[in-house]
Amino acid sequence: MSLRPGRIYRDVPGQPYTRMSQKKDKDNYITGAPAPKISIFDMGAKEKDFDEKVVLTVEKECCIRSNALESARVAANSHLTKEVGREDYYMKIKPYPHHVLRHHPLAGVAQADRYYEGMRKPFGRSIGRAAIVDKNQEILEINTTEDNIQAAKKAAERAGMKIPVSFRVYVK
């Protein structure tokens, strides 16, 4: 099954669906929720101190799927690696995808009413994860030297293209 469009899950839910546990009492917890697609949150020279900071923020609250966070990380990291090298930057992805996304597939074929119960129990099954972010929350932070600010800004802009809402890039 292919991914559904990101605009479907862009709006913030009323209540996040996050109860995950490995405990024996599974009545109140989600079982079988998929792991987030993003697994690496820190890249570059982690122990080095840098002078400048470039920050990517979102302009309104939204949900960002873990697929979008992973593609933003890959886009920014590949640009920075090509332009400045691995030892001249430190990049961090800030939000973690806790919210579990659900999908209730509807039967759209002829005679579906004979074997399908429609919206009788429309809870849906887990299909992915998303991070719920607030307005002006930092998504990506790139620490670098003064010489590499333009490359870091370009990398943050490339990462912002993968985010489902409008964004801003700041130099601090």
Number of C-alpha atoms within 10 A of each C-alpha: 3 4 8 10 8 15 11 8 18 18 14 15 12 6 7 14 16 15 12 16 12 9 8 7 8 11 8 9 16 16 14 10 17 12 14 20 17 20 11 10 15 15 16 20 17 13 8 12 13 15 9 17 20 20 22 24 21 22 15 13 16 21 24 28 27 23 20 21 29 19 19 24 26 16 19 23 25 13 18 25 16 10 15 16 14 15 14 19 26 22 25 18 20 15 18 20 22 20 23 23 19 17 13 14 10 12 13 8 7 7 9 12 11 7 8 11 12 13 9 7 8 13 10 11 16 16 16 21 27 26 22 20 21 15 12 14 17 19 23 24 22 27 26 25 15 11 11 16 18 13 18 30 21 15 25 31 19 19 25 27 15 17 22 18 16 11 21 14 19 12 15 9
